[in-house]
């Protein structure tokens, strides 16, 4: 009930992106995945840190949740780009959204 319906509708695509990512890990795909994973993990750590800071002061910021969904879209973009994204997503878009959070 906490997940907006438009996000629930995207779950099958997120799962398919995960499956395709795993399929690509065979052979030499591991090195390529590693570089993308490192980039993604940097963003994920920033998000986790922001969520911790907000929790410490008992604050809720819907922009943080929106950024989390942007990050999920970016994951699809990095690991299963052929599935497409309903929004335009790029490192520049993530940076702009992060700046809006005060990060």
PDB file as gemmi writes it, atoms N, CA and C in Angstrom:
CRYST1    1.000    1.000    1.000  90.00  90.00  90.00 P 1                      
ATOM      1  N   UNK A   1       0.812  -1.197   0.000  1.00  0.00           N  
ATOM      2  CA  UNK A   1       0.000   0.000   0.000  1.00  0.00           C  
ATOM      3  C   UNK A   1       0.859   1.267   0.000  1.00  0.00           C  
ATOM      4  N   UNK A   2       2.143   1.138   0.343  1.00  0.00           N  
ATOM      5  CA  UNK A   2       3.025   2.305   0.347  1.00  0.00           C  
ATOM      6  C   UNK A   2       3.601   2.604  -1.035  1.00  0.00           C  
ATOM      7  N   UNK A   3       3.516   1.638  -1.934  1.00  0.00           N  
ATOM      8  CA  UNK A   3       4.082   1.823  -3.268  1.00  0.00           C  
ATOM      9  C   UNK A   3       2.995   2.361  -4.188  1.00  0.00           C  
ATOM     10  N   UNK A   4       3.261   3.488  -4.827  1.00  0.00           N  
ATOM     11  CA  UNK A   4       2.264   4.056  -5.749  1.00  0.00           C  
ATOM     12  C   UNK A   4       1.942   3.082  -6.886  1.00  0.00           C  
ATOM     13  N   UNK A   5       0.682   3.061  -7.334  1.00  0.00           N  
ATOM     14  CA  UNK A   5       0.277   2.125  -8.396  1.00  0.00           C  
ATOM     15  C   UNK A   5       1.118   2.222  -9.666  1.00  0.00           C  
ATOM     16  N   UNK A   6       1.546   3.435 -10.028  1.00  0.00           N  
ATOM     17  CA  UNK A   6       2.351   3.550 -11.247  1.00  0.00           C  
ATOM     18  C   UNK A   6       3.694   2.852 -11.081  1.00  0.00           C  
ATOM     19  N   UNK A   7       4.196   2.752  -9.865  1.00  0.00           N  
ATOM     20  CA  UNK A   7       5.453   2.039  -9.607  1.00  0.00           C  
ATOM     21  C   UNK A   7       5.227   0.534  -9.572  1.00  0.00           C  
ATOM     22  N   UNK A   8       4.118   0.108  -9.011  1.00  0.00           N  
ATOM     23  CA  UNK A   8       3.792  -1.322  -8.990  1.00  0.00           C  
ATOM     24  C   UNK A   8       3.729  -1.847 -10.426  1.00  0.00           C  
ATOM     25  N   UNK A   9       3.190  -1.042 -11.318  1.00  0.00           N  
ATOM     26  CA  UNK A   9       3.079  -1.441 -12.726  1.00  0.00           C  
ATOM     27  C   UNK A   9       4.446  -1.662 -13.364  1.00  0.00           C  
ATOM     28  N   UNK A  10       5.489  -1.045 -12.814  1.00  0.00           N  
ATOM     29  CA  UNK A  10       6.843  -1.178 -13.368  1.00  0.00           C  
ATOM     30  C   UNK A  10       7.599  -2.400 -12.824  1.00  0.00           C  
ATOM     31  N   UNK A  11       7.084  -3.028 -11.779  1.00  0.00           N  
ATOM     32  CA  UNK A  11       7.806  -4.138 -11.158  1.00  0.00           C  
ATOM     33  C   UNK A  11       8.158  -5.271 -12.126  1.00  0.00           C  
ATOM     34  N   UNK A  12       7.266  -5.686 -13.026  1.00  0.00           N  
ATOM     35  CA  UNK A  12       7.673  -6.742 -13.970  1.00  0.00           C  
ATOM     36  C   UNK A  12       8.884  -6.338 -14.824  1.00  0.00           C  
ATOM     37  N   UNK A  13       8.957  -5.070 -15.218  1.00  0.00           N  
ATOM     38  CA  UNK A  13      10.097  -4.611 -16.009  1.00  0.00           C  
ATOM     39  C   UNK A  13      11.368  -4.623 -15.160  1.00  0.00           C  
ATOM     40  N   UNK A  14      11.257  -4.228 -13.895  1.00  0.00           N  
ATOM     41  CA  UNK A  14      12.422  -4.266 -13.005  1.00  0.00           C  
ATOM     42  C   UNK A  14      12.922  -5.700 -12.824  1.00  0.00           C  
ATOM     43  N   UNK A  15      11.986  -6.627 -12.665  1.00  0.00           N  
ATOM     44  CA  UNK A  15      12.374  -8.035 -12.515  1.00  0.00           C  
ATOM     45  C   UNK A  15      13.011  -8.576 -13.792  1.00  0.00           C  
ATOM     46  N   UNK A  16      12.454  -8.220 -14.938  1.00  0.00           N  
ATOM     47  CA  UNK A  16      13.035  -8.654 -16.210  1.00  0.00           C  
ATOM     48  C   UNK A  16      14.435  -8.064 -16.390  1.00  0.00           C  
ATOM     49  N   UNK A  17      14.633  -6.830 -15.975  1.00  0.00           N  
ATOM     50  CA  UNK A  17      15.960  -6.209 -16.059  1.00  0.00           C  
ATOM     51  C   UNK A  17      16.955  -6.978 -15.189  1.00  0.00           C  
ATOM     52  N   UNK A  18      16.528  -7.397 -14.012  1.00  0.00           N  
ATOM     53  CA  UNK A  18      17.407  -8.184 -13.134  1.00  0.00           C  
ATOM     54  C   UNK A  18      17.767  -9.519 -13.776  1.00  0.00           C  
ATOM     55  N   UNK A  19      16.776 -10.163 -14.396  1.00  0.00           N  
ATOM     56  CA  UNK A  19      17.034 -11.449 -15.057  1.00  0.00           C  
ATOM     57  C   UNK A  19      18.040 -11.275 -16.188  1.00  0.00           C  
ATOM     58  N   UNK A  20      17.855 -10.252 -16.989  1.00  0.00           N  
ATOM     59  CA  UNK A  20      18.774 -10.014 -18.108  1.00  0.00           C  
ATOM     60  C   UNK A  20      20.173  -9.689 -17.605  1.00  0.00           C  
ATOM     61  N   UNK A  21      20.245  -8.949 -16.524  1.00  0.00           N  
ATOM     62  CA  UNK A  21      21.566  -8.639 -15.958  1.00  0.00           C  
ATOM     63  C   UNK A  21      22.265  -9.932 -15.544  1.00  0.00           C  
ATOM     64  N   UNK A  22      21.557 -10.800 -14.869  1.00  0.00           N  
ATOM     65  CA  UNK A  22      22.156 -12.076 -14.448  1.00  0.00           C  
ATOM     66  C   UNK A  22      22.591 -12.905 -15.649  1.00  0.00           C  
ATOM     67  N   UNK A  23      21.778 -12.934 -16.687  1.00  0.00           N  
ATOM     68  CA  UNK A  23      22.136 -13.677 -17.898  1.00  0.00           C  
ATOM     69  C   UNK A  23      23.439 -13.163 -18.508  1.00  0.00           C  
ATOM     70  N   UNK A  24      23.665 -11.872 -18.433  1.00  0.00           N  
ATOM     71  CA  UNK A  24      24.858 -11.264 -19.036  1.00  0.00           C  
ATOM     72  C   UNK A  24      26.126 -11.461 -18.212  1.00  0.00           C  
ATOM     73  N   UNK A  25      25.990 -11.950 -17.006  1.00  0.00           N  
ATOM     74  CA  UNK A  25      27.172 -12.132 -16.160  1.00  0.00           C  
ATOM     75  C   UNK A  25      28.049 -13.293 -16.622  1.00  0.00           C  
ATOM     76  N   UNK A  26      27.508 -14.131 -17.465  1.00  0.00           N  
ATOM     77  CA  UNK A  26      28.292 -15.257 -17.984  1.00  0.00           C  
ATOM     78  C   UNK A  26      29.431 -14.734 -18.854  1.00  0.00           C  
ATOM     79  N   UNK A  27      30.531 -15.436 -18.841  1.00  0.00           N  
ATOM     80  CA  UNK A  27      31.657 -15.065 -19.702  1.00  0.00           C  
ATOM     81  C   UNK A  27      32.294 -13.759 -19.278  1.00  0.00           C  
ATOM     82  N   UNK A  28      32.531 -12.908 -20.243  1.00  0.00           N  
ATOM     83  CA  UNK A  28      33.235 -11.658 -19.971  1.00  0.00           C  
ATOM     84  C   UNK A  28      32.300 -10.555 -19.473  1.00  0.00           C  
ATOM     85  N   UNK A  29      31.035 -10.847 -19.315  1.00  0.00           N  
ATOM     86  CA  UNK A  29      30.080  -9.841 -18.869  1.00  0.00           C  
ATOM     87  C   UNK A  29      30.331  -9.342 -17.460  1.00  0.00           C  
ATOM     88  N   UNK A  30      31.095 -10.108 -16.684  1.00  0.00           N  
ATOM     89  CA  UNK A  30      31.333  -9.728 -15.300  1.00  0.00           C  
ATOM     90  C   UNK A  30      32.099  -8.410 -15.188  1.00  0.00           C  
ATOM     91  N   UNK A  31      33.130  -8.228 -16.008  1.00  0.00           N  
ATOM     92  CA  UNK A  31      33.907  -6.984 -15.929  1.00  0.00           C  
ATOM     93  C   UNK A  31      33.048  -5.770 -16.287  1.00  0.00           C  
ATOM     94  N   UNK A  32      32.258  -5.906 -17.309  1.00  0.00           N  
ATOM     95  CA  UNK A  32      31.390  -4.796 -17.723  1.00  0.00           C  
ATOM     96  C   UNK A  32      30.372  -4.481 -16.627  1.00  0.00           C  
ATOM     97  N   UNK A  33      29.807  -5.524 -16.046  1.00  0.00           N  
ATOM     98  CA  UNK A  33      28.833  -5.348 -14.983  1.00  0.00           C  
ATOM     99  C   UNK A  33      29.472  -4.674 -13.769  1.00  0.00           C  
ATOM    100  N   UNK A  34      30.700  -5.047 -13.475  1.00  0.00           N  
ATOM    101  CA  UNK A  34      31.385  -4.509 -12.300  1.00  0.00           C  
ATOM    102  C   UNK A  34      31.505  -2.986 -12.355  1.00  0.00           C  
ATOM    103  N   UNK A  35      31.882  -2.450 -13.488  1.00  0.00           N  
ATOM    104  CA  UNK A  35      32.025  -0.990 -13.626  1.00  0.00           C  
ATOM    105  C   UNK A  35      30.671  -0.310 -13.449  1.00  0.00           C  
ATOM    106  N   UNK A  36      29.651  -0.856 -14.032  1.00  0.00           N  
ATOM    107  CA  UNK A  36      28.310  -0.283 -13.900  1.00  0.00           C  
ATOM    108  C   UNK A  36      27.804  -0.410 -12.462  1.00  0.00           C  
ATOM    109  N   UNK A  37      28.087  -1.546 -11.850  1.00  0.00           N  
ATOM    110  CA  UNK A  37      27.660  -1.762 -10.466  1.00  0.00           C  
ATOM    111  C   UNK A  37      28.302  -0.748  -9.540  1.00  0.00           C  
ATOM    112  N   UNK A  38      29.588  -0.479  -9.737  1.00  0.00           N  
ATOM    113  CA  UNK A  38      30.282   0.501  -8.893  1.00  0.00           C  
ATOM    114  C   UNK A  38      29.628   1.873  -9.014  1.00  0.00           C  
ATOM    115  N   UNK A  39      29.304   2.268 -10.235  1.00  0.00           N  
ATOM    116  CA  UNK A  39      28.639   3.553 -10.439  1.00  0.00           C  
ATOM    117  C   UNK A  39      27.292   3.584  -9.723  1.00  0.00           C  
ATOM    118  N   UNK A  40      26.509   2.524  -9.913  1.00  0.00           N  
ATOM    119  CA  UNK A  40      25.192   2.464  -9.293  1.00  0.00           C  
ATOM    120  C   UNK A  40      25.308   2.467  -7.770  1.00  0.00           C  
ATOM    121  N   UNK A  41      26.234   1.703  -7.238  1.00  0.00           N  
ATOM    122  CA  UNK A  41      26.382   1.601  -5.782  1.00  0.00           C  
ATOM    123  C   UNK A  41      26.733   2.943  -5.149  1.00  0.00           C  
ATOM    124  N   UNK A  42      27.490   3.768  -5.859  1.00  0.00           N  
ATOM    125  CA  UNK A  42      27.787   5.103  -5.342  1.00  0.00           C  
ATOM    126  C   UNK A  42      26.507   5.892  -5.112  1.00  0.00           C  
ATOM    127  N   UNK A  43      25.616   5.854  -6.076  1.00  0.00           N  
ATOM    128  CA  UNK A  43      24.324   6.525  -5.933  1.00  0.00           C  
ATOM    129  C   UNK A  43      23.489   5.894  -4.832  1.00  0.00           C  
ATOM    130  N   UNK A  44      23.495   4.569  -4.775  1.00  0.00           N  
ATOM    131  CA  UNK A  44      22.697   3.873  -3.757  1.00  0.00           C  
ATOM    132  C   UNK A  44      23.163   4.234  -2.354  1.00  0.00           C  
ATOM    133  N   UNK A  45      24.493   4.336  -2.167  1.00  0.00           N  
ATOM    134  CA  UNK A  45      25.022   4.723  -0.851  1.00  0.00           C  
ATOM    135  C   UNK A  45      24.608   6.142  -0.475  1.00  0.00           C  
ATOM    136  N   UNK A  46      24.628   7.056  -1.444  1.00  0.00           N  
ATOM    137  CA  UNK A  46      24.167   8.420  -1.165  1.00  0.00           C  
ATOM    138  C   UNK A  46      22.714   8.423  -0.707  1.00  0.00           C  
ATOM    139  N   UNK A  47      21.878   7.664  -1.393  1.00  0.00           N  
ATOM    140  CA  UNK A  47      20.466   7.587  -1.030  1.00  0.00           C  
ATOM    141  C   UNK A  47      20.292   6.999   0.366  1.00  0.00           C  
ATOM    142  N   UNK A  48      20.999   5.923   0.649  1.00  0.00           N  
ATOM    143  CA  UNK A  48      20.899   5.289   1.970  1.00  0.00           C  
ATOM    144  C   UNK A  48      21.333   6.255   3.074  1.00  0.00           C  
ATOM    145  N   UNK A  49      22.376   7.006   2.821  1.00  0.00           N  
ATOM    146  CA  UNK A  49      22.862   7.979   3.786  1.00  0.00           C  
ATOM    147  C   UNK A  49      21.815   9.066   4.049  1.00  0.00           C  
ATOM    148  N   UNK A  50      21.203   9.544   2.984  1.00  0.00           N  
ATOM    149  CA  UNK A  50      20.160  10.573   3.133  1.00  0.00           C  
ATOM    150  C   UNK A  50      18.975  10.031   3.923  1.00  0.00           C  
ATOM    151  N   UNK A  51      18.592   8.810   3.650  1.00  0.00           N  
ATOM    152  CA  UNK A  51      17.474   8.200   4.383  1.00  0.00           C  
ATOM    153  C   UNK A  51      17.805   8.054   5.863  1.00  0.00           C  
ATOM    154  N   UNK A  52      19.043   7.678   6.172  1.00  0.00           N  
ATOM    155  CA  UNK A  52      19.464   7.569   7.582  1.00  0.00           C  
ATOM    156  C   UNK A  52      19.405   8.926   8.272  1.00  0.00           C  
ATOM    157  N   UNK A  53      19.923   9.956   7.604  1.00  0.00           N  
ATOM    158  CA  UNK A  53      19.903  11.309   8.199  1.00  0.00           C  
ATOM    159  C   UNK A  53      18.480  11.755   8.498  1.00  0.00           C  
ATOM    160  N   UNK A  54      17.583  11.522   7.568  1.00  0.00           N  
ATOM    161  CA  UNK A  54      16.195  11.910   7.784  1.00  0.00           C  
ATOM    162  C   UNK A  54      15.565  11.112   8.921  1.00  0.00           C  
ATOM    163  N   UNK A  55      15.855   9.829   8.977  1.00  0.00           N  
ATOM    164  CA  UNK A  55      15.306   8.984  10.045  1.00  0.00           C  
ATOM    165  C   UNK A  55      15.800   9.443  11.413  1.00  0.00           C  
ATOM    166  N   UNK A  56      17.050   9.875  11.483  1.00  0.00           N  
ATOM    167  CA  UNK A  56      17.610  10.332  12.761  1.00  0.00           C  
ATOM    168  C   UNK A  56      16.867  11.539  13.322  1.00  0.00           C  
ATOM    169  N   UNK A  57      16.360  12.395  12.452  1.00  0.00           N  
ATOM    170  CA  UNK A  57      15.639  13.578  12.919  1.00  0.00           C  
ATOM    171  C   UNK A  57      14.117  13.404  12.807  1.00  0.00           C  
ATOM    172  N   UNK A  58      13.690  12.198  12.425  1.00  0.00           N  
ATOM    173  CA  UNK A  58      12.262  11.904  12.352  1.00  0.00           C  
ATOM    174  C   UNK A  58      11.540  12.639  11.240  1.00  0.00           C  
ATOM    175  N   UNK A  59      12.234  12.866  10.152  1.00  0.00           N  
ATOM    176  CA  UNK A  59      11.663  13.608   9.024  1.00  0.00           C  
ATOM    177  C   UNK A  59      11.375  12.693   7.846  1.00  0.00           C  
ATOM    178  N   UNK A  60      10.347  13.001   7.119  1.00  0.00           N  
ATOM    179  CA  UNK A  60      10.002  12.274   5.895  1.00  0.00           C  
ATOM    180  C   UNK A  60      10.060  13.278   4.752  1.00  0.00           C  
ATOM    181  N   UNK A  61      10.726  12.898   3.687  1.00  0.00           N  
ATOM    182  CA  UNK A  61      10.834  13.768   2.522  1.00  0.00           C  
ATOM    183  C   UNK A  61      10.457  12.953   1.294  1.00  0.00           C  
ATOM    184  N   UNK A  62       9.296  13.216   0.702  1.00  0.00           N  
ATOM    185  CA  UNK A  62       8.867  12.441  -0.472  1.00  0.00           C  
ATOM    186  C   UNK A  62       9.840  12.526  -1.638  1.00  0.00           C  
ATOM    187  N   UNK A  63      10.649  13.572  -1.674  1.00  0.00           N  
ATOM    188  CA  UNK A  63      11.629  13.704  -2.756  1.00  0.00           C  
ATOM    189  C   UNK A  63      12.671  12.592  -2.686  1.00  0.00           C  
ATOM    190  N   UNK A  64      12.930  12.104  -1.470  1.00  0.00           N  
ATOM    191  CA  UNK A  64      13.888  11.007  -1.305  1.00  0.00           C  
ATOM    192  C   UNK A  64      13.332   9.735  -1.930  1.00  0.00           C  
ATOM    193  N   UNK A  65      12.055   9.477  -1.720  1.00  0.00           N  
ATOM    194  CA  UNK A  65      11.430   8.309  -2.354  1.00  0.00           C  
ATOM    195  C   UNK A  65      11.438   8.448  -3.874  1.00  0.00           C  
ATOM    196  N   UNK A  66      11.150   9.642  -4.367  1.00  0.00           N  
ATOM    197  CA  UNK A  66      11.183   9.859  -5.820  1.00  0.00           C  
ATOM    198  C   UNK A  66      12.586   9.611  -6.372  1.00  0.00           C  
ATOM    199  N   UNK A  67      13.592  10.049  -5.627  1.00  0.00           N  
ATOM    200  CA  UNK A  67      14.965   9.802  -6.055  1.00  0.00           C  
ATOM    201  C   UNK A  67      15.245   8.297  -6.078  1.00  0.00           C  
ATOM    202  N   UNK A  68      14.726   7.576  -5.109  1.00  0.00           N  
ATOM    203  CA  UNK A  68      14.886   6.119  -5.083  1.00  0.00           C  
ATOM    204  C   UNK A  68      14.314   5.465  -6.327  1.00  0.00           C  
ATOM    205  N   UNK A  69      13.151   5.962  -6.784  1.00  0.00           N  
ATOM    206  CA  UNK A  69      12.563   5.411  -8.006  1.00  0.00           C  
ATOM    207  C   UNK A  69      13.371   5.811  -9.235  1.00  0.00           C  
ATOM    208  N   UNK A  70      13.929   7.019  -9.218  1.00  0.00           N  
ATOM    209  CA  UNK A  70      14.825   7.401 -10.318  1.00  0.00           C  
ATOM    210  C   UNK A  70      16.008   6.446 -10.390  1.00  0.00           C  
ATOM    211  N   UNK A  71      16.488   6.081  -9.223  1.00  0.00           N  
ATOM    212  CA  UNK A  71      17.623   5.164  -9.160  1.00  0.00           C  
ATOM    213  C   UNK A  71      17.252   3.792  -9.724  1.00  0.00           C  
ATOM    214  N   UNK A  72      16.038   3.338  -9.450  1.00  0.00           N  
ATOM    215  CA  UNK A  72      15.588   2.059 -10.030  1.00  0.00           C  
ATOM    216  C   UNK A  72      15.548   2.157 -11.552  1.00  0.00           C  
ATOM    217  N   UNK A  73      15.088   3.282 -12.058  1.00  0.00           N  
ATOM    218  CA  UNK A  73      15.070   3.469 -13.506  1.00  0.00           C  
ATOM    219  C   UNK A  73      16.495   3.502 -14.059  1.00  0.00           C  
ATOM    220  N   UNK A  74      17.387   4.100 -13.304  1.00  0.00           N  
ATOM    221  CA  UNK A  74      18.780   4.152 -13.752  1.00  0.00           C  
ATOM    222  C   UNK A  74      19.392   2.749 -13.765  1.00  0.00           C  
ATOM    223  N   UNK A  75      18.984   1.922 -12.806  1.00  0.00           N  
ATOM    224  CA  UNK A  75      19.462   0.528 -12.785  1.00  0.00           C  
ATOM    225  C   UNK A  75      19.053  -0.179 -14.075  1.00  0.00           C  
ATOM    226  N   UNK A  76      17.811   0.005 -14.487  1.00  0.00           N  
ATOM    227  CA  UNK A  76      17.350  -0.592 -15.749  1.00  0.00           C  
ATOM    228  C   UNK A  76      18.181  -0.033 -16.903  1.00  0.00           C  
ATOM    229  N   UNK A  77      18.398   1.279 -16.881  1.00  0.00           N  
ATOM    230  CA  UNK A  77      19.183   1.931 -17.937  1.00  0.00           C  
ATOM    231  C   UNK A  77      20.595   1.338 -18.024  1.00  0.00           C  
ATOM    232  N   UNK A  78      21.210   1.069 -16.890  1.00  0.00           N  
ATOM    233  CA  UNK A  78      22.577   0.541 -16.880  1.00  0.00           C  
ATOM    234  C   UNK A  78      22.668  -0.919 -17.296  1.00  0.00           C  
ATOM    235  N   UNK A  79      21.727  -1.730 -16.825  1.00  0.00           N  
ATOM    236  CA  UNK A  79      21.879  -3.172 -16.955  1.00  0.00           C  
ATOM    237  C   UNK A  79      20.947  -3.831 -17.974  1.00  0.00           C  
ATOM    238  N   UNK A  80      19.914  -3.129 -18.416  1.00  0.00           N  
ATOM    239  CA  UNK A  80      18.989  -3.718 -19.404  1.00  0.00           C  
ATOM    240  C   UNK A  80      18.360  -2.594 -20.218  1.00  0.00           C  
ATOM    241  N   UNK A  81      19.212  -1.810 -20.810  1.00  0.00           N  
ATOM    242  CA  UNK A  81      18.779  -0.610 -21.518  1.00  0.00           C  
ATOM    243  C   UNK A  81      17.728  -0.897 -22.590  1.00  0.00           C  
ATOM    244  N   UNK A  82      17.789  -2.080 -23.185  1.00  0.00           N  
ATOM    245  CA  UNK A  82      16.856  -2.415 -24.262  1.00  0.00           C  
ATOM    246  C   UNK A  82      15.407  -2.478 -23.775  1.00  0.00           C  
ATOM    247  N   UNK A  83      15.190  -2.564 -22.466  1.00  0.00           N  
ATOM    248  CA  UNK A  83      13.825  -2.568 -21.929  1.00  0.00           C  
ATOM    249  C   UNK A  83      13.215  -1.174 -21.916  1.00  0.00           C  
ATOM    250  N   UNK A  84      14.052  -0.177 -22.043  1.00  0.00           N  
ATOM    251  CA  UNK A  84      13.566   1.200 -22.082  1.00  0.00           C  
ATOM    252  C   UNK A  84      13.192   1.728 -20.709  1.00  0.00           C  
ATOM    253  N   UNK A  85      13.000   3.020 -20.661  1.00  0.00           N  
ATOM    254  CA  UNK A  85      12.596   3.713 -19.448  1.00  0.00           C  
ATOM    255  C   UNK A  85      11.440   4.649 -19.787  1.00  0.00           C  
ATOM    256  N   UNK A  86      10.455   4.750 -18.901  1.00  0.00           N  
ATOM    257  CA  UNK A  86       9.330   5.657 -19.167  1.00  0.00           C  
ATOM    258  C   UNK A  86       9.714   7.131 -19.005  1.00  0.00           C  
ATOM    259  N   UNK A  87      10.880   7.370 -18.422  1.00  0.00           N  
ATOM    260  CA  UNK A  87      11.378   8.730 -18.238  1.00  0.00           C  
ATOM    261  C   UNK A  87      12.795   8.803 -18.788  1.00  0.00           C  
ATOM    262  N   UNK A  88      13.228   9.994 -19.038  1.00  0.00           N  
ATOM    263  CA  UNK A  88      14.612  10.180 -19.489  1.00  0.00           C  
ATOM    264  C   UNK A  88      15.504  10.134 -18.253  1.00  0.00           C  
ATOM    265  N   UNK A  89      16.482   9.232 -18.266  1.00  0.00           N  
ATOM    266  CA  UNK A  89      17.346   9.065 -17.094  1.00  0.00           C  
ATOM    267  C   UNK A  89      18.799   9.034 -17.538  1.00  0.00           C  
ATOM    268  N   UNK A  90      19.642   9.710 -16.765  1.00  0.00           N  
ATOM    269  CA  UNK A  90      21.060   9.792 -17.072  1.00  0.00           C  
ATOM    270  C   UNK A  90      21.777  10.223 -15.796  1.00  0.00           C  
ATOM    271  N   UNK A  91      23.101  10.146 -15.787  1.00  0.00           N  
ATOM    272  CA  UNK A  91      23.819  10.671 -14.623  1.00  0.00           C  
ATOM    273  C   UNK A  91      23.504  12.149 -14.369  1.00  0.00           C  
ATOM    274  N   UNK A  92      23.333  12.927 -15.439  1.00  0.00           N  
ATOM    275  CA  UNK A  92      23.002  14.349 -15.269  1.00  0.00           C  
ATOM    276  C   UNK A  92      21.639  14.523 -14.596  1.00  0.00           C  
ATOM    277  N   UNK A  93      20.675  13.680 -14.975  1.00  0.00           N  
ATOM    278  CA  UNK A  93      19.349  13.752 -14.351  1.00  0.00           C  
ATOM    279  C   UNK A  93      19.421  13.385 -12.878  1.00  0.00           C  
ATOM    280  N   UNK A  94      20.226  12.371 -12.556  1.00  0.00           N  
ATOM    281  CA  UNK A  94      20.397  11.993 -11.154  1.00  0.00           C  
ATOM    282  C   UNK A  94      21.065  13.121 -10.361  1.00  0.00           C  
ATOM    283  N   UNK A  95      22.073  13.730 -10.942  1.00  0.00           N  
ATOM    284  CA  UNK A  95      22.761  14.839 -10.257  1.00  0.00           C  
ATOM    285  C   UNK A  95      21.798  15.991  -9.987  1.00  0.00           C  
ATOM    286  N   UNK A  96      20.975  16.314 -10.965  1.00  0.00           N  
ATOM    287  CA  UNK A  96      20.016  17.407 -10.785  1.00  0.00           C  
ATOM    288  C   UNK A  96      19.009  17.063  -9.686  1.00  0.00           C  
ATOM    289  N   UNK A  97      18.509  15.831  -9.691  1.00  0.00           N  
ATOM    290  CA  UNK A  97      17.557  15.410  -8.660  1.00  0.00           C  
ATOM    291  C   UNK A  97      18.213  15.400  -7.282  1.00  0.00           C  
ATOM    292  N   UNK A  98      19.482  15.011  -7.235  1.00  0.00           N  
ATOM    293  CA  UNK A  98      20.204  14.983  -5.969  1.00  0.00           C  
ATOM    294  C   UNK A  98      20.371  16.405  -5.428  1.00  0.00           C  
ATOM    295  N   UNK A  99      20.692  17.330  -6.312  1.00  0.00           N  
ATOM    296  CA  UNK A  99      20.842  18.732  -5.885  1.00  0.00           C  
ATOM    297  C   UNK A  99      19.538  19.264  -5.295  1.00  0.00           C  
ATOM    298  N   UNK A 100      18.407  18.853  -5.857  1.00  0.00           N  
ATOM    299  CA  UNK A 100      17.101  19.270  -5.323  1.00  0.00           C  
ATOM    300  C   UNK A 100      16.913  18.789  -3.887  1.00  0.00           C  
ATOM    301  N   UNK A 101      17.559  17.669  -3.546  1.00  0.00           N  
ATOM    302  CA  UNK A 101      17.468  17.151  -2.175  1.00  0.00           C  
ATOM    303  C   UNK A 101      18.401  17.886  -1.232  1.00  0.00           C  
ATOM    304  N   UNK A 102      19.221  18.728  -1.792  1.00  0.00           N  
ATOM    305  CA  UNK A 102      20.193  19.437  -0.955  1.00  0.00           C  
ATOM    306  C   UNK A 102      21.485  18.665  -0.778  1.00  0.00           C  
ATOM    307  N   UNK A 103      21.660  17.642  -1.615  1.00  0.00           N  
ATOM    308  CA  UNK A 103      22.846  16.793  -1.528  1.00  0.00           C  
ATOM    309  C   UNK A 103      24.023  17.340  -2.282  1.00  0.00           C  
TER     310      UNK A 103                                                      
END                                                                             
